[in-house]
Amino acid sequence: MPIVAQSTDTTDWVSRYADEVIAESERRAAGAKQDGTEGTDGTEGAAAPVVVVASGLSPSGPIHLGNLREVMTPHLVADEIRRRGYQVRHLISWDDYDRYRKVPAGVPGIDESWAEHIGKPLTSVPAPAGSAYPNWAEHFKAAMTASLDELGVEYDGISQTEQYTSGAYREQILHAMKHRGDIDAILDQYRTKKDPAKAGKGKQQQKPVDEAELEAAEGSGAASEDDGSGGTGGYYPYKPYCGQCEKDLTTVVSYDDETTELVYTCTACGFGETVLLSEFNRGKLVWKVDWPMRWAYEGVVFEPSGVDHSSPGSSFVVGGQIVRQIFDGVQPIGPMYAFVGISGMAKMSSSKGGVPTPADALKIMEAPLLRWLYARRKPNQSFKIAFDQEIQRLYDEWDKLEAKVADGSALPADAAAHSRAVRTAAGELPRTPRPLPYRTLASVADITAGAEDQTLRILRDLDPSDPITSLDETRPRLDRAENWITTQVPAEARTIVRSEPDTELLASLDDAGRESLRLLLEGLDSHWSLDGLTHLVYGVPKVQAGFSADATAKELPAEIKVAQRSFFALLYRLLVTRETGPRLPTLLLAVGADRVRKLLAA
């Protein structure tokens, strides 16, 4: 076993959970060795067990950014353990054998006819029209797997359809059926309590996307919270899929423990049959039994779950009793994680009823930034992912952190979150070679509409002493900023530079107004860089008031700020026909000196 110092930074949640998971894994291995049983890596009395962490995702529709926390929390812990030299398996169970519950809103290529498939396994539902994938589950898995690859998440994917239909869980199913009375008794302790799966769902669905908290439960097998109760022939923790219509609207009529003969009928189509459960592979354990069964089967040491699964009677709480008492296993360390919110999703997306996915986020932000959002907050802290102007502030914060890490002034927890964002145990994630400010790139993309020659001209002028020579130096951040402008900024908020001077406004200016424009135009050539133009536009009102352009805020009266705001508003009206817009230095660079002179000459 590698010797690794325990974490001493109490603010670094990832290290603390890694310590806890390693200790629990070693405790289990020691217990297995003492009992003479096998370790989790398949060797008797294993001295160095493979540490198993797990996530569960149901490809029942677009897998959104709330669901991503189900993956990123164990991923970050697993990666820390892997960095310390341990063997780790991060299992992602694709709950593709879950029932198809509803037709999701906002999914292209489907219509109301998909409702006829409700009740079938997700792998038996047709993919949306035009999809390259063979079924519904594979269609939605594909987008998520591509995003996980981009995010550097290393995992072992497990299809629950394959597990159940291959008979991998046969022994566990027969065991659960034999002990159905014991399972029923455990579940019955909680049935009088309010069902946490139903609590608040109505209000949740009423929230607009730009304010919504994305419930991870909607993308995992936990969403159904089914415990198998309600049948007329006694309690059975197993649900067959119908041999005729493929739906799970079935009722187990009887079961014989000795012969494993099971009789069921389908309420959807009236079909019924008698099968031997020792040979039958077309069904699954109900969720509240299925989840703890898998904990024991896979030897899971760490698996987080959403807020709704930590309430009395919820899957995680009940599962702890079932895994111990029925499957002779151990409940994993399972921190509760809070919801993820979204700010400013464009109305073109929210009007369709869709929710943003990791792929949506990765179109407008680089993978390290998205990783950082999940790494810097403890699992029980909620946070928002910005699709609006807030993304610019977020990038500013990220760039400041990068600078602090580079000069060694970052706090330990901040440096740890940064490290987890930019690299994994396998290596560095792709980075932008020359990361210019996101807000600057967005402003340039807004003004140039993505024209590469114009974009290169402007970016080259940002710092004439060290000019950009190729747009590749600024990618992929440039591409993300361009995508943000084109997909998230409404057309009415886009910047359109005037083609002709506003002669009426220019003619109406008083002497002070004309003088301010003269001072700006005279200084253009000598200040033609981002820093130079910043100094110039802030300096003109100072000079007009009789102060030096270099005077600091402490040396100036409060009236100067008012004069600066008035001057800025005038420039915006003359350049883009409104009183706000991109930062003026960037706007001037983008418009170009000759065109600025044409539009501002009084």
Legacy VTK file of the C-alpha trace (Angstrom):
# vtk DataFile Version 3.0
C-alpha trace
ASCII
DATASET POLYDATA
POINTS 602 float
0.000 0.000 0.000
1.468 3.395 -0.901
2.362 5.572 2.057
0.693 8.931 1.565
0.420 11.727 4.080
-3.099 12.546 5.190
-4.496 15.893 4.150
-3.954 18.677 6.671
-5.910 21.342 4.763
-9.324 21.285 6.399
-10.847 23.462 3.685
-10.032 21.090 0.812
-13.103 18.857 0.677
-11.697 16.572 -2.013
-8.635 15.633 0.047
-10.745 15.062 3.148
-13.057 12.654 1.328
-10.057 10.939 -0.273
-8.608 10.352 3.197
-11.922 8.945 4.387
-12.423 6.708 1.351
-8.896 5.287 1.511
-9.301 4.542 5.219
-12.661 2.820 4.598
-11.270 0.805 1.691
-8.351 -0.380 3.823
-10.710 -1.231 6.690
-12.801 -3.379 4.354
-9.698 -5.066 2.949
-8.454 -5.845 6.451
-11.829 -7.287 7.370
-11.896 -9.415 4.229
-8.414 -10.736 4.955
-9.372 -11.589 8.526
-12.481 -13.385 7.270
-10.536 -15.196 4.560
-12.725 -13.673 1.870
-11.628 -12.063 -1.335
-10.605 -8.427 -1.677
-12.255 -6.080 -4.094
-9.603 -6.643 -6.740
-10.301 -10.377 -6.833
-7.226 -11.550 -4.917
-7.602 -13.374 -1.646
-7.046 -11.104 1.327
-6.003 -8.294 -0.993
-3.421 -5.975 0.595
-4.033 -3.190 -1.911
-7.699 -3.171 -2.893
-9.009 -1.336 -5.889
-10.947 1.601 -4.479
-14.417 1.711 -6.022
-16.414 4.920 -6.353
-19.662 5.125 -8.260
-22.132 7.345 -10.097
-25.478 6.577 -11.662
-26.978 8.291 -14.699
-30.221 7.547 -16.491
-30.238 8.491 -20.185
-33.976 9.192 -20.043
-33.438 12.522 -21.804
-30.768 15.208 -21.979
-28.361 14.652 -19.069
-28.033 18.127 -17.590
-25.550 20.081 -15.506
-27.266 19.081 -12.275
-26.640 15.444 -13.145
-22.994 16.271 -13.817
-22.463 16.766 -10.080
-23.339 13.086 -9.653
-20.235 12.375 -11.743
-17.845 15.188 -10.857
-18.023 14.645 -7.082
-16.746 11.038 -7.178
-14.484 11.827 -10.124
-12.590 14.484 -8.184
-12.241 12.188 -5.170
-11.185 9.251 -7.362
-8.639 11.391 -9.169
-7.110 12.560 -5.887
-6.827 8.936 -4.738
-5.300 8.005 -8.076
-2.748 10.818 -7.735
-1.661 9.260 -4.459
-0.780 6.023 -6.228
-3.828 3.877 -5.490
-5.818 1.874 -8.003
-9.293 3.326 -8.460
-12.392 2.361 -10.442
-14.948 5.059 -11.025
-18.063 3.202 -12.099
-20.758 5.015 -14.004
-23.866 2.894 -14.072
-25.913 3.834 -17.092
-29.410 3.152 -15.824
-30.567 2.379 -19.340
-32.803 -0.471 -18.145
-34.980 2.041 -16.290
-38.506 2.508 -17.546
-39.266 5.299 -19.989
-41.346 7.570 -17.749
-42.376 10.530 -19.872
-41.816 12.320 -23.163
-39.394 15.141 -22.317
-40.048 18.641 -23.584
-37.711 20.420 -25.942
-36.105 17.377 -27.576
-35.839 17.694 -31.379
-37.049 14.766 -33.449
-39.829 13.513 -31.175
-43.553 14.101 -30.893
-46.505 12.877 -28.843
-46.288 9.446 -30.505
-43.337 8.608 -28.239
-45.840 8.382 -25.372
-46.764 4.904 -26.614
-43.369 3.694 -25.370
-43.858 4.799 -21.745
-43.114 1.824 -19.502
-40.542 0.190 -21.781
-36.812 -0.025 -20.956
-34.955 2.997 -22.289
-32.965 0.729 -24.593
-36.233 -0.451 -26.198
-37.457 3.059 -27.028
-36.680 4.408 -30.522
-34.142 7.215 -30.693
-35.376 10.652 -31.788
-35.943 10.929 -35.531
-32.705 11.490 -37.423
-30.483 10.120 -34.655
-27.436 8.049 -35.573
-27.976 5.853 -32.507
-29.965 2.607 -32.231
-32.211 3.583 -29.318
-33.240 6.318 -26.907
-30.646 5.483 -24.240
-27.690 5.365 -26.619
-28.738 8.678 -28.165
-28.546 10.543 -24.845
-25.546 8.623 -23.541
-23.512 9.733 -26.562
-23.650 13.446 -25.762
-22.696 12.840 -22.138
-19.799 10.509 -22.933
-18.379 13.094 -25.339
-18.585 15.754 -22.615
-16.983 13.467 -20.014
-14.115 12.794 -22.400
-13.590 16.541 -22.885
-13.684 17.045 -19.122
-11.012 14.391 -18.560
-13.243 12.064 -16.535
-11.816 8.535 -16.405
-14.475 5.908 -15.693
-15.777 2.405 -16.359
-19.229 2.512 -17.893
-21.715 -0.218 -16.997
-24.927 -0.733 -18.965
-27.643 -1.955 -16.636
-29.477 -3.359 -19.654
-26.474 -5.588 -20.321
-26.146 -6.519 -16.665
-29.771 -7.558 -16.255
-30.349 -9.187 -19.632
-27.111 -11.202 -19.381
-28.134 -12.661 -16.028
-25.226 -11.024 -14.195
-27.475 -10.280 -11.215
-29.341 -13.592 -11.204
-28.030 -14.708 -7.826
-28.833 -11.326 -6.287
-32.359 -11.313 -7.752
-33.143 -14.793 -6.449
-31.724 -13.812 -3.062
-33.886 -10.678 -2.919
-37.011 -12.628 -3.874
-36.267 -15.250 -1.218
-35.945 -12.491 1.396
-38.821 -10.363 0.096
-40.566 -10.493 3.457
-37.517 -9.053 5.198
-37.188 -6.332 2.546
-40.876 -5.500 2.878
-40.483 -5.153 6.639
-37.587 -2.716 6.236
-39.465 -0.632 3.699
-42.635 -0.673 5.748
-40.901 1.303 8.500
-40.868 4.304 6.171
-44.052 4.006 4.130
-46.030 6.318 6.398
-43.486 9.088 5.844
-43.860 11.654 3.098
-42.419 10.452 -0.184
-39.346 12.658 -0.787
-39.455 11.894 -4.501
-42.783 13.669 -4.809
-42.140 16.531 -2.438
-41.739 19.843 -4.209
-41.709 18.354 -7.711
-44.587 20.565 -8.857
-42.844 23.764 -7.783
-39.586 22.569 -9.296
-41.176 22.181 -12.700
-42.643 25.669 -12.597
-39.279 27.410 -12.386
-37.942 28.939 -15.610
-34.635 27.503 -16.767
-32.710 30.690 -16.001
-33.706 30.398 -12.327
-34.052 26.629 -11.993
-32.080 24.358 -9.736
-31.310 21.267 -11.748
-32.246 18.180 -9.773
-29.830 15.339 -10.272
-32.636 12.914 -9.468
-34.146 13.571 -12.864
-31.139 11.973 -14.517
-30.544 8.941 -12.368
-32.281 5.722 -11.517
-33.101 7.272 -8.175
-35.837 9.326 -9.785
-38.451 6.574 -9.616
-37.998 5.856 -5.883
-39.957 2.625 -6.500
-40.031 0.132 -3.626
-42.203 -2.532 -5.288
-45.203 -2.103 -3.004
-48.814 -1.899 -4.103
-49.246 -5.338 -5.662
-52.274 -7.493 -4.914
-50.452 -10.788 -4.501
-48.005 -9.779 -1.775
-44.766 -7.870 -1.876
-42.241 -8.600 -4.633
-39.022 -6.591 -5.144
-38.803 -7.628 -8.797
-40.593 -6.169 -11.812
-40.778 -8.120 -15.098
-40.977 -6.356 -18.430
-43.912 -7.760 -20.410
-43.056 -10.414 -22.980
-45.546 -8.936 -25.430
-45.643 -5.137 -25.102
-42.252 -4.791 -23.323
-43.704 -2.481 -20.658
-43.237 -2.785 -16.912
-46.955 -2.369 -16.188
-46.926 -5.872 -14.822
-48.062 -7.522 -11.612
-46.374 -10.545 -10.095
-49.195 -12.942 -9.211
-47.135 -15.617 -7.489
-43.621 -16.860 -6.934
-42.248 -20.202 -5.724
-38.924 -20.017 -3.885
-38.039 -23.665 -4.547
-38.714 -23.842 -8.277
-38.284 -20.073 -8.930
-41.538 -20.236 -10.897
-42.936 -16.747 -11.306
-46.349 -15.847 -12.708
-47.097 -12.335 -13.878
-49.757 -10.490 -15.840
-49.569 -7.221 -17.769
-52.178 -4.564 -17.088
-51.276 -2.724 -20.296
-51.954 -5.451 -22.854
-53.440 -8.323 -20.821
-50.579 -10.682 -21.579
-49.446 -13.105 -18.871
-46.948 -15.910 -18.586
-45.220 -18.289 -16.225
-41.414 -18.166 -16.194
-38.525 -19.597 -14.202
-36.723 -16.690 -12.575
-33.572 -18.823 -12.516
-33.580 -18.506 -16.323
-35.606 -15.339 -16.985
-33.657 -12.136 -17.791
-36.334 -9.637 -18.799
-36.931 -7.611 -15.655
-35.180 -5.811 -12.835
-35.183 -5.209 -9.114
-37.148 -2.168 -7.989
-34.984 0.882 -7.391
-34.859 0.844 -3.594
-33.552 -2.723 -3.745
-31.544 -2.425 -6.942
-29.287 0.369 -5.659
-28.117 -1.335 -2.423
-27.742 -4.606 -4.327
-25.248 -2.895 -6.603
-23.334 -1.406 -3.666
-22.692 -4.914 -2.416
-22.132 -6.422 -5.878
-19.536 -3.816 -6.916
-18.014 -3.154 -3.478
-18.717 0.582 -3.742
-16.896 2.657 -1.130
-18.022 6.148 -2.195
-21.161 7.314 -3.962
-22.814 10.694 -3.390
-26.514 11.358 -3.834
-28.813 14.345 -4.187
-30.652 16.166 -1.423
-33.878 14.242 -2.018
-32.159 10.915 -1.283
-31.008 11.912 2.186
-34.497 12.328 3.658
-36.131 9.707 5.906
-37.483 6.908 3.745
-35.455 7.894 0.703
-33.363 5.500 -1.353
-30.027 6.136 0.331
-31.382 5.903 3.869
-33.422 2.749 3.252
-30.645 1.309 1.113
-28.274 1.401 4.060
-30.458 -1.081 5.929
-31.124 -3.261 2.899
-27.471 -3.576 1.898
-26.488 -4.674 5.428
-29.424 -6.870 6.350
-30.212 -8.437 2.974
-27.048 -8.400 0.860
-24.455 -8.598 3.664
-22.736 -5.535 2.258
-21.640 -2.097 3.432
-23.257 1.202 2.608
-20.820 3.514 0.831
-19.709 6.876 2.134
-22.427 8.957 0.582
-22.309 12.718 0.989
-25.391 14.672 0.039
-24.831 17.153 -2.762
-26.819 20.307 -3.372
-28.504 21.389 -6.558
-26.824 23.260 -9.388
-28.482 26.429 -10.616
-28.385 28.136 -13.985
-28.301 31.878 -14.596
-29.259 33.475 -17.868
-29.953 30.569 -20.218
-30.965 32.200 -23.499
-34.686 32.289 -24.135
-34.132 30.478 -27.412
-33.279 27.428 -25.296
-35.564 27.811 -22.303
-38.639 28.419 -24.440
-38.315 24.877 -25.740
-38.478 23.500 -22.229
-34.950 22.142 -22.368
-32.305 22.326 -19.654
-28.623 23.032 -20.281
-26.303 20.069 -20.548
-22.538 19.760 -20.078
-22.225 19.984 -23.862
-24.058 23.332 -23.777
-21.687 24.646 -21.112
-18.598 23.382 -22.942
-19.622 25.370 -26.002
-19.188 28.627 -24.083
-16.502 27.781 -21.510
-13.310 25.762 -21.459
-13.246 22.398 -19.699
-10.922 23.557 -16.856
-13.335 26.364 -15.947
-16.312 23.999 -15.816
-14.310 21.521 -13.713
-13.354 24.369 -11.375
-16.992 25.246 -10.696
-17.569 21.733 -9.315
-14.187 21.486 -7.565
-14.243 24.725 -5.610
-17.565 24.177 -3.843
-18.183 21.496 -1.243
-20.835 18.993 -2.351
-23.411 20.394 0.082
-22.994 23.921 -1.309
-25.202 24.913 -4.207
-23.824 27.078 -6.997
-24.872 28.533 -10.330
-23.412 28.091 -13.790
-23.569 31.300 -15.794
-24.897 31.512 -19.325
-25.438 35.282 -19.081
-23.067 38.244 -18.646
-21.941 36.690 -15.358
-19.703 34.356 -17.354
-17.411 37.313 -18.021
-17.007 37.992 -14.297
-16.459 34.277 -13.733
-13.634 34.223 -16.268
-12.106 37.334 -14.659
-12.129 35.489 -11.326
-10.542 32.434 -12.941
-7.793 34.516 -14.564
-7.010 36.198 -11.225
-6.733 32.767 -9.631
-4.387 31.629 -12.409
-2.164 34.637 -11.700
-2.141 33.931 -7.954
-1.275 30.284 -8.546
1.538 31.353 -10.860
3.076 33.726 -8.315
2.449 31.444 -5.332
0.007 33.724 -3.520
-3.111 31.542 -3.860
-4.624 30.105 -0.691
-4.046 26.340 -0.335
-7.683 25.380 -0.957
-7.886 27.681 -3.979
-4.642 26.265 -5.373
-5.957 22.728 -4.857
-9.216 23.506 -6.693
-7.205 25.064 -9.520
-4.965 22.005 -9.773
-7.990 19.701 -9.950
-9.467 21.909 -12.667
-6.505 22.048 -15.029
-5.186 18.516 -14.706
-6.019 14.958 -13.710
-3.771 12.122 -12.623
-3.427 11.316 -16.331
-2.076 14.757 -17.234
-2.929 18.330 -18.176
-6.168 19.242 -19.913
-5.903 21.287 -23.132
-5.396 24.996 -22.377
-5.479 28.228 -24.347
-1.823 29.174 -25.013
-2.493 32.902 -24.642
-5.625 33.394 -22.539
-6.838 36.914 -23.294
-9.686 38.239 -21.123
-12.945 36.492 -22.025
-14.881 39.779 -21.955
-12.439 41.259 -24.483
-12.759 38.257 -26.798
-16.540 38.369 -26.485
-16.605 42.077 -27.333
-14.422 41.520 -30.371
-16.566 38.592 -31.509
-19.660 40.737 -31.019
-18.343 43.556 -33.179
-16.695 41.491 -35.927
-19.402 38.796 -36.161
-16.592 36.228 -36.224
-14.677 37.635 -39.213
-11.217 36.165 -38.660
-9.202 38.848 -40.444
-10.880 41.598 -38.457
-10.550 39.614 -35.232
-6.823 39.090 -35.772
-6.325 42.787 -36.547
-8.004 43.837 -33.313
-6.315 41.243 -31.116
-2.943 42.140 -32.630
-3.488 45.773 -31.608
-4.306 44.909 -27.994
-0.610 44.878 -27.120
1.593 46.194 -29.969
4.717 45.362 -27.963
3.807 41.653 -27.959
1.225 41.189 -30.704
-0.908 38.132 -31.347
0.372 36.529 -34.552
-2.244 33.806 -34.998
-5.778 33.263 -33.707
-4.697 29.753 -32.713
-2.831 31.360 -29.791
-6.198 32.464 -28.369
-8.084 29.216 -28.928
-10.117 27.463 -27.615
-11.108 30.448 -25.435
-11.819 32.607 -28.486
-14.134 29.953 -29.905
-16.007 29.716 -26.601
-16.472 33.496 -26.449
-17.733 33.561 -30.040
-20.188 30.758 -29.242
-21.423 32.659 -26.200
-22.094 35.765 -28.274
-23.922 33.881 -31.016
-25.978 31.517 -28.837
-26.598 33.333 -25.548
-26.707 37.055 -26.323
-30.084 38.115 -27.782
-29.982 39.797 -31.182
-31.264 43.069 -29.743
-28.309 43.182 -27.342
-25.681 42.676 -30.045
-23.391 45.560 -30.965
-23.874 47.155 -34.386
-21.399 49.905 -35.274
-22.875 52.842 -37.190
-22.058 52.996 -40.854
-22.474 56.801 -41.084
-21.919 59.625 -38.583
-24.835 60.845 -36.486
-24.704 64.341 -37.982
-27.683 65.559 -35.984
-26.106 64.615 -32.658
-22.714 65.981 -33.694
-24.283 69.290 -34.711
-26.064 69.582 -31.367
-22.899 69.325 -29.263
-21.759 72.274 -27.184
-18.172 73.484 -27.086
-17.252 71.094 -24.264
-18.646 68.118 -26.177
-16.753 69.003 -29.336
-13.573 69.587 -27.340
-13.816 66.143 -25.732
-14.049 64.488 -29.154
-11.110 66.580 -30.431
-8.922 65.495 -27.523
-9.831 61.843 -28.106
-9.135 61.943 -31.845
-5.818 63.751 -31.350
-4.653 61.028 -28.990
-5.746 57.981 -30.992
-2.500 57.248 -32.828
-0.235 57.708 -29.815
-2.506 55.610 -27.582
-3.408 52.803 -30.026
-3.339 49.789 -27.712
-5.760 48.424 -25.140
-3.915 50.015 -22.213
-3.263 53.219 -24.131
-6.876 53.726 -25.152
-8.008 52.938 -21.614
-5.750 55.733 -20.374
-7.023 58.043 -23.111
-10.789 57.637 -22.681
-10.556 58.011 -18.903
-8.107 60.907 -19.272
-10.057 63.183 -21.611
-12.573 64.352 -18.936
-9.690 64.864 -16.490
-7.810 67.104 -18.927
-10.957 69.057 -19.724
-11.434 69.727 -16.017
-7.885 71.043 -15.703
-6.229 67.951 -14.230
-3.489 65.723 -15.556
-4.578 62.657 -17.487
-2.462 60.663 -15.010
-4.266 62.010 -11.943
-5.527 59.276 -9.623
-9.030 58.974 -8.199
-7.824 60.275 -4.837
-6.620 63.490 -6.504
-9.872 64.144 -8.331
-13.246 65.535 -7.248
-16.306 63.292 -7.446
-17.613 65.330 -10.389
-14.973 63.784 -12.627
-16.700 60.386 -12.464
-19.932 62.026 -13.582
-18.103 63.709 -16.457
-16.514 60.387 -17.467
-19.881 58.636 -17.547
-21.334 61.422 -19.710
-18.360 61.255 -22.073
-18.649 57.459 -22.364
-22.389 57.688 -23.085
-21.694 60.236 -25.856
-19.112 57.944 -27.476
-21.470 54.964 -27.347
-24.285 56.982 -28.953
-22.001 58.143 -31.744
-20.463 54.711 -32.356
-23.247 52.160 -31.661
-26.434 54.277 -31.279
-27.036 53.451 -27.620
-25.574 54.554 -24.296
-23.873 51.280 -23.336
-21.865 48.595 -25.081
-18.553 46.741 -24.983
-15.719 48.350 -23.028
-14.792 51.507 -24.922
-11.076 50.724 -25.420
-11.989 47.370 -26.978
-14.746 48.983 -29.039
-12.395 51.655 -30.399
-9.806 49.031 -31.356
-12.497 46.974 -33.052
-13.936 49.892 -35.012
-10.484 50.987 -36.195
-8.860 54.430 -36.100
-10.020 55.575 -39.537
-13.651 54.662 -38.924
-13.560 56.194 -35.431
-12.398 59.480 -36.993
-15.188 59.310 -39.555
-17.883 58.738 -36.913
-16.599 61.225 -34.331
-15.428 64.149 -36.460
-17.638 67.060 -35.360
LINES 1 603
602 0 1 2 3 4 5 6 7 8 9 10 11 12 13 14 15 16 17 18 19 20 21 22 23 24 25 26 27 28 29 30 31 32 33 34 35 36 37 38 39 40 41 42 43 44 45 46 47 48 49 50 51 52 53 54 55 56 57 58 59 60 61 62 63 64 65 66 67 68 69 70 71 72 73 74 75 76 77 78 79 80 81 82 83 84 85 86 87 88 89 90 91 92 93 94 95 96 97 98 99 100 101 102 103 104 105 106 107 108 109 110 111 112 113 114 115 116 117 118 119 120 121 122 123 124 125 126 127 128 129 130 131 132 133 134 135 136 137 138 139 140 141 142 143 144 145 146 147 148 149 150 151 152 153 154 155 156 157 158 159 160 161 162 163 164 165 166 167 168 169 170 171 172 173 174 175 176 177 178 179 180 181 182 183 184 185 186 187 188 189 190 191 192 193 194 195 196 197 198 199 200 201 202 203 204 205 206 207 208 209 210 211 212 213 214 215 216 217 218 219 220 221 222 223 224 225 226 227 228 229 230 231 232 233 234 235 236 237 238 239 240 241 242 243 244 245 246 247 248 249 250 251 252 253 254 255 256 257 258 259 260 261 262 263 264 265 266 267 268 269 270 271 272 273 274 275 276 277 278 279 280 281 282 283 284 285 286 287 288 289 290 291 292 293 294 295 296 297 298 299 300 301 302 303 304 305 306 307 308 309 310 311 312 313 314 315 316 317 318 319 320 321 322 323 324 325 326 327 328 329 330 331 332 333 334 335 336 337 338 339 340 341 342 343 344 345 346 347 348 349 350 351 352 353 354 355 356 357 358 359 360 361 362 363 364 365 366 367 368 369 370 371 372 373 374 375 376 377 378 379 380 381 382 383 384 385 386 387 388 389 390 391 392 393 394 395 396 397 398 399 400 401 402 403 404 405 406 407 408 409 410 411 412 413 414 415 416 417 418 419 420 421 422 423 424 425 426 427 428 429 430 431 432 433 434 435 436 437 438 439 440 441 442 443 444 445 446 447 448 449 450 451 452 453 454 455 456 457 458 459 460 461 462 463 464 465 466 467 468 469 470 471 472 473 474 475 476 477 478 479 480 481 482 483 484 485 486 487 488 489 490 491 492 493 494 495 496 497 498 499 500 501 502 503 504 505 506 507 508 509 510 511 512 513 514 515 516 517 518 519 520 521 522 523 524 525 526 527 528 529 530 531 532 533 534 535 536 537 538 539 540 541 542 543 544 545 546 547 548 549 550 551 552 553 554 555 556 557 558 559 560 561 562 563 564 565 566 567 568 569 570 571 572 573 574 575 576 577 578 579 580 581 582 583 584 585 586 587 588 589 590 591 592 593 594 595 596 597 598 599 600 601
